[in-house]
Amino acid sequence: MDTYKAAFDYVAAEKAIAMRKYRRHQKFKSVLTACAAVSPLIFALSRSLPSASQLSDISRQVHAVFDNQFYVFSLIMALLAAIYAMACQHDEESARSPDVYEEFAVNRVYCRSVVVNGGDNGGACSETEKTPSFPETESKADEESKYAVVPLPSVERHETVTETESRYVPPVPAITIESADAALVEKEKRVMRTHRRKEYENERVERERERRRKEKEDEERQRTEEFNWKRKKFIEDKKQIQKEEKKQEEEDERRRRRTEGGYVRMASFTSAVIH
């Protein structure tokens, strides 16, 4: 366990040193790029200084070159192209260069799974499971493994002891391919549950929206039916009132005629009596 921890710390230290060197290199490149980009601006601004008239012939010739707009435009475009090319080159180098720490961890997991599963390959990773390794760490690990004392397992467990010259196999719980597959299956199940939960929530929202729409339509239909019924009742009541008024007028007209007829008969009878 101590040997494994020492190798692990060694890899972490190598990674930290490499990252510090890389950051210093990037800072130096950034300073050079900034100087190259700012130098034309410094030359252009120096012309507006009071001491510009006292410069030598060489400086005046350099200033005359910057009077050409085509030259200034070409210089700026060249600087932009150089900066873009350097950025692309850095991205490609970062993509190609392997991570020492991650590579060490991957090799450790693969070799541990092979040993625990009982593969008779001498403790080394198979051809399909090997990943590119860094030469310095591998050589030091091989050199240390030659002088390392490997403790024998107990006889009660009936395990076969094989001699190996591969990377370190620490006595820690193994992370097998089956456990990785189980973790992947569990992750897929969680994703499917989340997806089903979202689908159920969307269906619930859609059903609620449909229910509200139907309720609104029912209310509109009820209001329309009620309005039509009230209008129809109003028309019928109006007709009934008009009919009763007409009937009353006819009755009054008959009474008036009977009264007038009585008056005429009485007048004729009175005139007959007088004569």
TIKE-445975 format. One record per residue: x, y, z of N, C-alpha, C in turn; residue in one letter. Coordinates in steps of 0.1 Angstrom, whole numbers, padded with zeros to 4 digits. Atoms other than C-alpha are relative to their C-alpha. Example, Ala and Ser with C-alpha at 12.3 -4.5 7.8 and 13.67 -1.06 7.14 Angstrom:
// residues 2
0009	-0012	0000	0123	-0045	0078	0009	0012	0000	a
-0009	-0011	0000	0137	-0011	0071	-0008	0011	0008	s
END
This chain:
// residues 275
0008	-0012	0000	0000	0000	0000	0009	0013	0000	m
-0009	-0012	0000	0029	0024	0008	0007	0002	-0013	d
-0007	-0001	0013	0046	0016	-0025	-0010	0006	-0010	t
0011	-0006	0009	0013	0023	-0044	-0002	0015	0003	y
0002	-0014	-0003	0009	0056	-0025	0012	0008	-0004	k
-0012	-0007	0005	0045	0066	-0033	-0001	0002	-0015	a
0001	-0001	0015	0039	0059	-0070	-0011	0010	-0004	a
0011	-0009	0003	0006	0078	-0069	0005	0015	0003	f
-0005	-0013	-0003	0023	0108	-0052	0010	0005	-0010	d
-0010	-0004	0010	0051	0107	-0077	-0007	0005	-0013	y
0007	-0004	0012	0027	0109	-0106	-0007	0014	0001	v
0006	-0013	-0003	0008	0138	-0090	0010	0011	0000	a
-0011	-0011	0000	0041	0157	-0085	0004	0003	-0014	a
-0004	-0002	0014	0051	0151	-0121	-0010	0008	-0007	e
0010	-0008	0006	0018	0165	-0132	0000	0014	0004	k
-0001	-0014	-0005	0021	0196	-0110	0012	0007	-0006	a
-0012	-0007	0006	0056	0203	-0123	-0002	0003	-0015	i
0003	-0003	0014	0045	0199	-0159	-0010	0011	-0002	a
0010	-0011	0001	0015	0222	-0154	0007	0013	0003	m
-0007	-0013	-0002	0038	0249	-0139	0008	0004	-0011	r
-0008	-0003	0012	0062	0247	-0168	-0009	0005	-0012	k
0009	-0004	0011	0033	0249	-0192	-0006	0014	0002	y
0005	-0013	-0003	0018	0279	-0175	0010	0011	-0003	r
-0010	-0010	0003	0051	0298	-0176	0003	0002	-0014	r
-0002	-0001	0015	0056	0290	-0213	-0012	0007	-0006	h
0012	-0007	0005	0020	0302	-0220	0001	0015	0003	q
-0001	-0014	-0003	0026	0334	-0201	0011	0008	-0008	k
-0011	-0006	0008	0059	0341	-0220	-0005	0002	-0014	f
0006	-0002	0013	0041	0335	-0253	-0010	0011	-0001	k
0010	-0011	0000	0013	0358	-0243	0006	0014	0001	s
-0007	-0013	-0001	0038	0386	-0234	0005	0003	-0014	v
-0005	-0002	0014	0055	0382	-0268	-0011	0004	-0010	l
0011	-0004	0009	0022	0383	-0286	-0005	0014	0002	t
0005	-0013	-0003	0011	0414	-0268	0010	0011	-0004	a
-0010	-0010	0005	0044	0432	-0275	-0001	0002	-0015	c
0001	-0001	0015	0041	0423	-0312	-0012	0007	-0004	a
0012	-0007	0004	0006	0436	-0313	-0001	0014	0003	a
0000	-0014	-0005	0012	0468	-0294	0011	0009	-0007	v
-0011	-0007	0006	0044	0478	-0312	-0004	0010	-0011	s
0004	-0010	0010	0027	0493	-0343	-0008	0012	0006	p
0008	-0011	-0006	0004	0513	-0320	0010	0010	0006	l
-0010	-0009	-0007	0034	0527	-0301	0007	0009	-0011	i
-0006	-0007	0011	0051	0537	-0334	-0010	0011	-0005	f
0010	-0010	0006	0019	0554	-0346	-0002	0012	0010	a
0002	-0011	-0010	0014	0573	-0313	0012	0009	0002	l
-0012	-0008	-0001	0050	0585	-0312	0001	0011	-0009	s
0000	-0011	0010	0043	0607	-0342	-0006	0012	0006	r
0006	-0012	-0006	0021	0629	-0321	0007	0007	0012	s
-0007	-0006	-0010	0047	0636	-0295	0008	0012	-0004	l
-0007	-0012	0004	0065	0670	-0294	0014	-0003	-0005	p
-0014	0003	0004	0099	0653	-0298	0001	-0007	-0013	s
0000	0008	0012	0089	0636	-0330	0008	0007	-0011	a
-0007	-0008	0010	0104	0664	-0351	0015	-0001	0002	s
-0014	0001	-0002	0138	0658	-0335	0006	-0014	-0002	q
-0004	0014	0002	0140	0621	-0344	0010	0000	-0012	l
-0009	0002	0011	0166	0608	-0368	-0007	-0003	-0013	s
0005	0003	0013	0162	0601	-0404	-0006	-0014	-0001	d
0005	0014	0000	0156	0564	-0397	-0014	0000	0006	i
0013	0000	-0006	0127	0571	-0374	-0010	0006	-0009	s
0009	-0006	0010	0112	0594	-0400	-0004	-0009	-0011	r
0003	0010	0010	0115	0567	-0426	-0010	-0011	0005	q
0010	0010	-0006	0098	0542	-0403	-0014	0006	0001	v
0013	-0007	-0001	0070	0567	-0397	-0006	0001	-0014	h
0005	-0001	0014	0067	0572	-0435	-0006	-0013	-0004	a
0005	0013	0004	0062	0535	-0439	-0014	-0002	0006	v
0013	0001	-0006	0033	0536	-0415	-0011	0009	-0005	f
0010	-0008	0006	0016	0563	-0435	-0007	-0007	-0011	d
0006	0008	0011	0008	0536	-0461	-0011	-0008	0007	n
0011	0008	-0006	-0027	0523	-0452	0000	-0014	-0003	q
0000	0014	0004	-0023	0491	-0471	0010	-0008	0008	f
-0010	0007	-0008	0009	0483	-0452	-0005	-0002	0014	y
0006	0001	-0014	-0008	0490	-0418	-0011	-0011	0000	v
0011	0010	0000	-0038	0469	-0428	0006	-0014	-0002	f
-0006	0013	0002	-0016	0440	-0440	0007	-0005	0013	s
-0007	0004	-0012	0005	0441	-0408	-0010	-0005	0011	l
0011	0004	-0010	-0027	0440	-0386	-0006	-0014	-0003	i
0005	0013	0004	-0041	0411	-0406	0010	-0012	0003	m
-0010	0010	-0003	-0008	0392	-0403	0001	-0003	0014	a
-0001	0002	-0014	-0007	0397	-0366	-0012	-0009	0005	l
0012	0008	-0003	-0043	0384	-0363	0001	-0015	-0004	l
-0001	0013	0005	-0035	0354	-0384	0010	-0008	0008	a
-0010	0007	-0009	-0004	0346	-0363	-0006	-0004	0013	a
0006	0003	-0013	-0023	0348	-0331	-0010	-0012	-0001	i
0010	0011	0002	-0051	0325	-0345	0008	-0013	-0002	y
-0007	0012	0003	-0025	0300	-0358	0006	-0005	0013	a
-0005	0004	-0012	-0008	0299	-0324	-0010	-0006	0009	m
0011	0006	-0009	-0041	0293	-0306	-0004	-0013	-0005	a
0003	0013	0005	-0050	0265	-0330	0010	-0010	0003	c
-0011	0009	-0003	-0016	0249	-0325	0000	-0004	0014	q
0001	0003	-0015	-0020	0251	-0287	-0012	-0010	0002	h
0012	0009	-0001	-0055	0234	-0290	0004	-0014	-0005	d
-0003	0013	0005	-0041	0206	-0311	0010	-0007	0009	e
-0010	0006	-0009	-0011	0200	-0288	-0007	-0004	0013	e
0007	0004	-0012	-0034	0200	-0258	-0009	-0013	-0002	s
0008	0011	0003	-0057	0175	-0275	0008	-0013	-0002	a
-0009	0012	0002	-0028	0152	-0285	0007	-0005	0012	r
-0008	0003	-0012	-0009	0153	-0252	-0009	-0007	0010	s
0009	0008	-0010	-0023	0126	-0228	0002	0006	0014	p
-0001	-0004	-0014	-0030	0135	-0192	0006	-0011	0008	d
-0008	0010	-0007	-0004	0117	-0170	-0008	-0006	0011	v
0008	0005	-0011	-0027	0115	-0140	-0011	-0009	-0004	y
0011	0008	0004	-0057	0102	-0158	0005	-0013	-0006	e
-0005	0012	0006	-0036	0077	-0178	0004	-0010	0011	e
-0004	0009	-0011	-0021	0063	-0146	-0012	-0006	0007	f
0012	0005	-0007	-0056	0060	-0130	-0007	-0011	-0009	a
0007	0009	0009	-0070	0042	-0161	0008	-0013	0000	v
-0008	0012	0000	-0041	0017	-0163	-0001	-0008	0014	n
0001	0007	-0013	-0044	0010	-0125	-0014	-0008	0000	r
0013	0007	0000	-0082	0002	-0129	0000	-0012	-0008	v
0000	0012	0009	-0077	-0021	-0159	0008	-0011	0006	y
-0009	0011	-0006	-0048	-0040	-0143	-0007	-0007	0012	c
0006	0005	-0012	-0067	-0044	-0111	-0012	-0009	-0003	r
0011	0008	0004	-0098	-0057	-0128	0004	-0014	-0006	s
-0005	0013	0006	-0077	-0083	-0148	0004	-0009	0011	v
-0006	0009	-0010	-0060	-0096	-0117	-0011	-0006	0009	v
0010	0004	-0009	-0092	-0098	-0096	-0009	-0010	-0008	v
0008	0009	0007	-0111	-0116	-0124	0007	-0013	-0003	n
-0007	0013	0001	-0085	-0143	-0125	0006	-0003	-0014	g
-0006	0002	0013	-0070	-0137	-0159	0014	-0005	0001	g
-0013	0006	0000	-0040	-0158	-0165	0009	0006	-0010	d
-0009	-0007	0010	-0019	-0132	-0182	0012	0006	0008	n
-0012	-0005	-0008	0008	-0127	-0155	-0002	0013	0007	g
0002	-0012	-0007	-0009	-0097	-0140	0000	0012	-0009	g
-0001	-0012	0009	-0005	-0075	-0171	-0013	0002	-0007	a
0012	-0003	0007	-0032	-0058	-0190	0000	-0007	-0014	c
0001	0006	0014	-0045	-0074	-0222	0002	0010	-0010	s
-0003	-0009	0011	-0039	-0059	-0256	-0012	0009	-0002	e
0012	-0009	0002	-0075	-0046	-0258	-0002	0010	0011	t
0003	-0008	-0012	-0073	-0031	-0223	0012	0010	0002	e
-0011	-0008	-0002	-0039	-0014	-0226	-0002	0014	-0006	k
0001	-0014	0005	-0037	0024	-0230	0015	0005	-0001	t
-0013	-0006	0001	-0007	0045	-0240	0006	0004	0014	p
-0006	-0003	-0013	0017	0049	-0210	0012	0010	-0002	s
-0011	-0009	0001	0044	0075	-0203	0012	-0008	0003	f
-0012	0008	-0002	0079	0061	-0205	0007	0002	0013	p
-0008	-0003	-0012	0095	0078	-0175	-0006	-0007	0012	e
0006	0006	-0011	0070	0066	-0150	0000	-0015	-0001	t
0001	0015	0002	0067	0031	-0165	0014	-0006	0003	e
-0013	0006	-0003	0105	0026	-0164	0003	0000	0015	s
-0002	-0001	-0014	0107	0038	-0128	-0008	-0010	0008	k
0008	0010	-0007	0078	0016	-0118	0005	-0014	-0002	a
-0006	0013	0002	0094	-0014	-0135	0012	-0003	0008	d
-0013	0002	-0008	0127	-0007	-0118	-0003	-0002	0015	e
0003	0003	-0014	0110	-0005	-0084	-0007	-0013	0002	e
0007	0013	-0002	0089	-0036	-0090	0010	-0011	0001	s
-0010	0011	0000	0120	-0057	-0095	0005	-0002	0014	k
-0006	0001	-0013	0132	-0048	-0060	-0011	0000	0011	y
0011	0000	-0010	0098	-0048	-0043	-0003	-0014	0005	a
0003	0013	-0007	0088	-0076	-0019	-0015	-0002	-0001	v
0015	0003	0002	0054	-0091	-0029	-0004	-0010	0011	v
0004	0009	-0011	0037	-0107	0002	-0008	-0011	-0006	p
0008	0011	0005	0023	-0142	-0004	-0013	0000	0007	l
0013	0001	-0006	-0014	-0147	0002	-0001	-0012	0009	p
0002	0011	-0010	-0028	-0170	0029	-0003	-0013	-0008	s
0002	0013	0007	-0030	-0208	0020	-0015	-0003	0001	v
0014	0004	-0001	-0066	-0210	0032	-0009	0005	-0012	e
0008	-0005	0011	-0079	-0189	0003	0003	-0007	-0013	r
-0003	0008	0011	-0063	-0213	-0022	0001	0008	-0013	h
-0002	-0008	0012	-0052	-0186	-0046	0014	-0003	-0006	e
-0013	0003	0007	-0024	-0191	-0071	0008	0013	-0001	t
-0009	-0011	-0001	0006	-0168	-0068	0008	0000	-0013	v
-0008	-0001	0012	0021	-0157	-0101	0010	0011	0001	t
-0011	-0010	0000	0053	-0138	-0107	-0003	0011	-0010	e
0004	-0011	0009	0047	-0104	-0123	0010	0011	0000	t
-0009	-0012	0001	0067	-0075	-0136	-0008	0012	-0006	e
0009	-0011	0006	0037	-0053	-0145	-0001	0011	0011	s
0002	-0011	-0008	0024	-0022	-0128	-0005	-0005	0014	r
0003	0004	-0014	0015	-0021	-0091	-0015	-0005	0001	y
0014	0005	-0002	-0016	-0041	-0079	-0002	0002	0015	v
0002	-0003	-0014	-0026	-0025	-0046	-0011	-0008	0006	p
0010	0008	-0006	-0047	-0045	-0021	-0012	0008	0004	p
0012	-0008	-0003	-0078	-0023	-0023	-0011	-0007	-0008	v
0011	0006	0007	-0113	-0032	-0034	0000	0003	-0015	p
-0001	-0001	0014	-0114	-0039	-0071	-0012	0007	-0007	a
0011	-0005	0008	-0135	-0019	-0096	0000	-0007	-0013	i
0000	0009	0012	-0144	-0045	-0122	-0008	0006	-0011	t
0008	-0004	0012	-0159	-0042	-0156	-0015	-0002	0003	i
0014	0002	-0004	-0192	-0057	-0142	-0005	0012	0008	e
0005	-0011	-0008	-0194	-0029	-0116	-0002	0012	-0009	s
0002	-0012	0009	-0188	-0003	-0143	-0012	-0001	-0009	a
0012	0002	0008	-0215	-0018	-0165	-0012	0002	0009	d
0011	-0003	-0009	-0238	-0018	-0134	-0003	0014	0002	a
0002	-0014	-0002	-0231	0018	-0128	-0006	0007	-0013	a
0006	-0006	0012	-0238	0026	-0165	-0015	-0003	-0001	l
0014	0003	0000	-0271	0007	-0163	-0008	0008	0009	v
0007	-0008	-0009	-0280	0025	-0132	-0002	0015	-0004	e
0001	-0013	0005	-0272	0058	-0148	-0011	0001	-0011	k
0011	0000	0010	-0294	0049	-0178	-0014	-0001	0006	e
0013	0000	-0006	-0322	0040	-0155	-0004	0013	0006	k
0004	-0013	-0006	-0320	0073	-0137	-0004	0010	-0012	r
0003	-0009	0011	-0320	0091	-0171	-0014	-0004	-0005	v
0013	0004	0005	-0351	0070	-0182	-0011	0005	0010	m
0010	-0005	-0010	-0369	0078	-0149	-0002	0015	-0001	r
0002	-0015	0001	-0362	0115	-0153	-0008	0003	-0013	t
0007	-0003	0012	-0374	0113	-0189	-0015	-0003	0001	h
0014	0003	-0002	-0406	0095	-0179	-0007	0010	0009	r
0006	-0010	-0009	-0412	0119	-0151	-0003	0013	-0007	r
0003	-0012	0008	-0409	0148	-0176	-0012	-0002	-0009	k
0012	0003	0009	-0433	0131	-0200	-0013	0000	0008	e
0012	0000	-0008	-0458	0125	-0172	-0004	0014	0004	y
0003	-0014	-0003	-0455	0161	-0161	-0006	0008	-0012	e
0006	-0007	0012	-0461	0173	-0197	-0014	-0005	-0003	n
0014	0005	0002	-0491	0150	-0200	-0010	0006	0010	e
0009	-0005	-0011	-0505	0162	-0167	-0003	0015	-0003	r
0003	-0014	0004	-0501	0199	-0178	-0009	0001	-0012	v
0009	0000	0012	-0517	0191	-0212	-0014	-0004	0004	e
0013	0004	-0004	-0546	0173	-0195	-0007	0012	0008	r
0006	-0011	-0008	-0551	0202	-0171	-0004	0012	-0009	e
0003	-0011	0009	-0550	0227	-0200	-0013	-0004	-0008	r
0012	0004	0007	-0576	0206	-0219	-0012	0000	0008	e
0011	-0001	-0009	-0598	0204	-0189	-0005	0014	0002	r
0004	-0014	-0002	-0598	0241	-0184	-0006	0005	-0013	r
0006	-0004	0013	-0605	0246	-0221	-0014	-0005	-0001	r
0013	0006	0000	-0635	0223	-0219	-0009	0007	0010	k
0008	-0007	-0009	-0648	0240	-0188	-0004	0014	-0005	e
0003	-0013	0006	-0645	0274	-0205	-0010	-0001	-0011	k
0009	0002	0011	-0663	0261	-0236	-0014	-0003	0006	e
0013	0002	-0006	-0691	0247	-0213	-0006	0012	0006	d
0006	-0013	-0006	-0695	0280	-0195	-0005	0009	-0011	e
0005	-0008	0011	-0697	0298	-0228	-0013	-0005	-0006	e
0012	0006	0005	-0723	0274	-0241	-0012	0002	0009	r
0011	-0003	-0010	-0743	0277	-0209	-0005	0014	-0001	q
0004	-0014	0001	-0742	0315	-0211	-0008	0003	-0013	r
0007	-0002	0013	-0752	0314	-0248	-0015	-0006	0001	t
0014	0006	-0002	-0782	0290	-0240	-0009	0008	0009	e
0008	-0008	-0009	-0793	0311	-0211	-0004	0013	-0007	e
0004	-0013	0007	-0792	0343	-0232	-0011	-0003	-0010	f
0011	0003	0010	-0812	0326	-0260	-0013	-0003	0006	n
0012	0003	-0007	-0837	0313	-0235	-0007	0013	0005	w
0006	-0012	-0004	-0842	0347	-0220	-0005	0009	-0011	k
0005	-0008	0011	-0845	0364	-0253	-0013	-0006	-0006	r
0012	0006	0005	-0871	0338	-0265	-0012	0002	0010	k
0011	-0003	-0010	-0891	0342	-0232	-0004	0014	-0001	k
0004	-0014	0001	-0890	0380	-0236	-0009	0002	-0012	f
0008	-0002	0013	-0903	0377	-0272	-0014	-0006	0003	i
0013	0006	-0002	-0931	0353	-0261	-0008	0008	0010	e
0007	-0008	-0010	-0940	0375	-0231	-0005	0013	-0008	d
0004	-0012	0008	-0941	0405	-0255	-0012	-0003	-0009	k
0011	0004	0009	-0964	0387	-0279	-0013	-0002	0008	k
0012	0002	-0008	-0987	0376	-0251	-0006	0013	0005	q
0005	-0013	-0004	-0989	0411	-0238	-0008	0008	-0012	i
0006	-0006	0012	-0997	0424	-0273	-0013	-0006	-0003	q
0012	0007	0002	-1023	0397	-0277	-0011	0004	0010	k
0010	-0004	-0010	-1040	0406	-0245	-0004	0015	-0002	e
0004	-0014	0002	-1039	0443	-0253	-0009	0001	-0012	e
0009	0000	0012	-1055	0436	-0287	-0014	-0005	0004	k
0013	0006	-0004	-1082	0415	-0271	-0007	0010	0009	k
0006	-0011	-0009	-1088	0443	-0245	-0006	0011	-0009	q
0005	-0010	0009	-1091	0468	-0273	-0013	-0004	-0008	e
0012	0005	0007	-1116	0446	-0292	-0012	0000	0009	e
0011	0000	-0010	-1137	0442	-0260	-0005	0014	0002	e
0004	-0014	-0002	-1136	0480	-0255	-0008	0005	-0012	d
0006	-0004	0012	-1146	0485	-0291	-0015	-0005	0000	e
0013	0006	0000	-1176	0462	-0287	-0009	0007	0010	r
0008	-0007	-0010	-1187	0479	-0255	-0004	0014	-0005	r
0003	-0013	0005	-1184	0513	-0271	-0011	0000	-0011	r
0010	0001	0011	-1205	0501	-0301	-0014	-0003	0007	r
0013	0003	-0006	-1232	0486	-0278	-0005	0013	0007	r
0005	-0013	-0007	-1233	0519	-0258	-0005	0010	-0010	t
0005	-0009	0011	-1236	0539	-0290	-0013	-0004	-0006	e
0013	0005	0005	-1263	0517	-0303	-0012	0002	0009	g
0010	-0003	-0010	-1282	0521	-0271	-0004	0014	0000	g
0003	-0014	0000	-1279	0558	-0272	-0008	0004	-0013	y
0008	-0003	0013	-1292	0558	-0309	-0014	-0005	0002	v
0014	0005	-0002	-1322	0537	-0300	-0008	0008	0009	r
0007	-0009	-0010	-1330	0558	-0270	-0004	0013	-0006	m
0002	-0013	0007	-1327	0590	-0291	-0012	-0002	-0010	a
0011	0001	0010	-1350	0576	-0318	-0013	-0003	0007	s
0012	0002	-0008	-1375	0564	-0292	-0005	0012	0006	f
0004	-0012	-0006	-1375	0597	-0276	-0006	0010	-0010	t
0005	-0009	0011	-1380	0616	-0309	-0014	-0005	-0004	s
0013	0006	0005	-1409	0592	-0318	-0010	0004	0010	a
0010	-0004	-0010	-1426	0599	-0285	-0004	0014	-0001	v
0003	-0014	0001	-1423	0636	-0289	-0009	0003	-0012	i
0008	-0003	0012	-1437	0636	-0324	-0013	-0007	0002	h
END
